[in-house]
Amino acid sequence: MDQDFAQPALFSPSLPYGQSLTFSLRIQGNEKDILDRISRGFPLHNNLLGIGEPLLRTGKAFVPGLSTFPSYSGPGFSIPSTQEALWVLVSGKDRTDVFDRTGEILSLLDRDFHLRDAMETFSYDGGKDLTGYVDGTENPPVQDRPSVALLSGERGLAGSSFVAVQRWEHDLVHFRSRPEEEQDRVIGRRKATNEEIPDAPVSAHIRRSDQESFSPPATMFRRSMPWARGDRQGLEFIAFARSLSAFDRILRRMAGLEDGIPDALFSFSRPLTGGYYWCPPVRQERLDFSWVDRNPART
């Protein structure tokens, strides 16, 4: 089964603390040597790793379906691309656990990579966004998540996954100043019951991002977590899928590029970062980069 080759942290139960890290290449070294060092040394327990196009391009390799995160703009907002070479998600039972795991990973990667961004994440109120609404309501059932998130096929691809990572910053003061009924119509659900509003506005987030409304469905498995730093806060959106087109189609609709109607989410939140990454499979308890090693870029 493809799930047997997935990075174990992808489907493991969510832990209450985490850290999302992105890295750029420090030097233009030999891609094969870099990937070999990562494969031999990366600690798989409670950690996830994805590689981006900037890393693949150093060795003129390719992974079918991997692309650079796009940038879009809409009325009064922009959706930036901050694509990096490498992304790591660290999870832990407490902040001490996350701190120690992060240090181990930074030591492993320091020779080849420069840490560009780090954001601590945490579970809020039993799995809610900081707005108070349940996050990931449309996630597939546990038994269906491998078929939603994992690629099949040849060795080196089977068990791998694509991930979209996008940080959103919320203006909670503004959002909370609005009546709860108005908040509900922005999201498209009742905060008190998590029930979908039948007559939600077409701009409501739930209608803009409804996975089943696309053909084929834009199905994904979300593992998003809130973040807070000083007086700023928001959501680290993390979603896994067999194809990045699922996320891209939703993002275009949210921006109003289909019909000119932007997502009401932009009325109180804005994206700060965006990156697409490929999470390689695992063989013999090591990250398996064999697909990259034997598949040079197609010209």
N, C-alpha and C positions, 0 to 999 in steps of 0.2 A: 504494500500500500504506500501511496505517496506520503502519507502522514508519518510513516516510519523514518523518512529522510528529512523531515522538517526540523528546523531549529527548535529544540524542546521548549524554549520560553515563549514561542509564538502562541501556543494553545494552553499553556499552563495557567492555573488560576491567577487572577490579578493580585498583585501585592500592593500594599497601601502607599508605598513611596517609590519614587523613581527619579531618573535623570535622563534627559534627552540631549545627546551630544552630536555635534557635526564637526567634521574635520576637512581641511584642505591638505593637499600634498605639500610637504615641506620642500622636497627636491624632486626633480624628474629622474627618479631611479628606475631600476629594472622592474617592470610590473610583475613579472613572474616571481622574483625574489621577494617583493613586498607582499604579495598574496600568500606566498609560502610561509613567511613569518607570521602573518595573521592567522593562517590556518593552524599552524603548530601551537600558537600561544593563546588564542582567544578563548577565554573561559565561557563556556556555553551555559552554565548554570545561572538561570535568571537574567541572562543578557541576550540581546538580539543585535545583529549586525547587518547592515545593508550597504552596498557599494553603488556609487553614482557614475554617470557617464564620464565626468572628468577623470576618474581613475581608470576606467576602461580604455579611454582614448590614449592614455600614455603608452599602452601596449598595442594599440590599434586592434583591440578585441571588441566583440559585441555580444550582447544578450538580446535575443529577439523580443521586442516589445518594450524595452527600456528606452526612455527618452528623458530629456531635460525638462524640468518643471516649467510650464508656460507662464507668462505674465499677461494679465488682462487689466482692463480698466472699465469703469462704469460711471454713472452720474454721481460725482462727488467722492469716489473711492477708487483705489487701485489694488490690484492683487499682484504682489511682487514675486519674482523668482529669486531665491537665494540658494541655488543648487550648489551642493558641495560634493566632494569626492567620497565621503564616508559618513555614515550615520550609525550611532549606537544608542540603544535604549537599555539602561541599567534599571533593574527592579530590586526591591528589598523589603524586608519586614519592618525596618526602621531607618532613620537617617544615618545611623552609624554604619549599617549594612551597606547602604548606597554609597556612602563616602568611601568605605574601604574598597568596594568593587570598582568604583570609578578610578581610584588611585591605581589599582592593578591594571586597568585598561589603558590609562594614560601612560604608564610606564612601558607597556607593550608597544604602543603606537608612536611614542615620542620620536623615535629615529626617523620615521617616514612621514609623519603627519603633524600638522599644526592645529591645535584646538581652536575652532572659530567661534563656537557658541555652546553654551551649556545652560540648561534650564531644569531646575528641580521641579518635580511634579508630585502630586499627592491625590489620594482619594478623598472626596468631599461628600459628606452626608450620605454614605451608602451607595455612591455611584452617580451622584448628580453633578451637573455643570454648576458653576458658581452662581448662575442665575436662579438656581433652585429647581430647574427642570431636569428630569431623568435623562441621562445621556446614553445614546446607543440603544434606544427602544427598538429600532428595526434590525438589530443584529440577528443573524440567523441562529437557529437552535444549535446547541453544542455539537450535535452529531453531523450537522451540515457544514460546519465551518471549514473543514479541510477541503471540501469540494468547491467552496467559494473562494478560498484564499490560495490554494496550492496549484502549481503547474504540474502537468503530467508530461510524459515523453521520455526522452533519452536520459541516460545517466548524466548527472550534472545539472539537469533541469528539473527532473522529477523531485518534488518536495520543496522546491524553491517558491518564492512569492515576491510580488511587487508590493511596495509600501509607499503611501503618500504621507508626508509629514508637513504639517502646516500650523504655525502658531497664530492664534487669534488673541487680540487684546480687547477686553470688554470695558466699556464705560458703565460700570455698575451703578454709580451715583445717578446717572441719567436714566438708566433702565429701571431702577427701583423707584424713581420719582414718578413713574407712569402708573396709572391704575392697573390692578392685577388683570382686569378684563382686557385691557389694551396689551399688556404683556403677553397674555394668552394668545391673542390674535397675531402678534408678531411671530411667536413660535409655532402656533397652530395646534397646541395642546393645552389642556387645563392643568395648571400647576398643581392644584389640589388633588387631582385624581389621575393624571397622566393620560387622560382620555383625549383622543383626537377630536377636534372641533369639526363637525360635518360641514359647516358653511364657512370655514376659514378662508380669509382673503387669498387670492391667487399669489400674493406676495409673501404669504406666510412661509416660514422656513421649511416646515414639514411638506408643503406642496412643491416648493422649489427643489427640494432634495429627495423627493419620493423615488426610491430606487426602482419600484415596480412600474413606474409610469414611463420608463424608457424601454425601447425595443432594440436589442434585447435588454432585459433588466440590468441596471447598473449596480449589481450586488457586490457588497464588500463586508469585511469583518473589521469592526472598529475596536481600538484599544486606547481611546483618547483619555487624557487625564488633565485636571485643572493645574494651573500654576499661579503663584503669587510672589511678587518681589517688590518690597516697599509698598508704595501706593498704587502699583500697577498689578493687573491680574487678567486671567483669561483661560484659554483652553489650548492645550497641545493636542491638536487633531492628528491621530495616527490611524490609518486604515489600510488593511491588507486586501489584495485581490489578485485574481488570475491575470487581470489585464488593467493597465493604467487608464484605458479608455473609460472604464466605469467612473473613476474619479473625475476625469477631465470633462466628461459629459455633464456631470452634476455641477461642476464648477462653472462651466459656461452658462448653464441655465441660471445658477445663482447670480452671476454677473449681469444677467438680462440680455445675453448675446443672442438668445433664441427669439425672444418676443418683446424685448425692450422693458421687461418688468424685472427689476433687481430684487434680490432677496431682502426681506425686511430686517434680516440679521445685520445688514450694513448700517442700520439706523442707530446701533449702539455698539457695534464691534467691527474691528478691522484686522485683516491678515497682516502679519509682520514678516513671516518667512514662508518658504515653500520649496520642497525638494522631493524628487522621485528617486527611489532606490530599489535595488534588487537584493533580496535576502537569499543567499545561496543555501543549498541543502547541506546535510551533514552525512558524512560517511566515516565509520569507525571512530566516532566521537570527535571528529574534526570537521571544520568547515570545508566543503568540497568545492573547489574552484576549477575542477577538471574541465567544465564546459568552456570557461574563459581561456584556459591554457591551449585548448585544441581548436578554437574557433576564432581565427583572426577576423577583423572587421571586413564586411563586404563592401566593395566599392562599385 
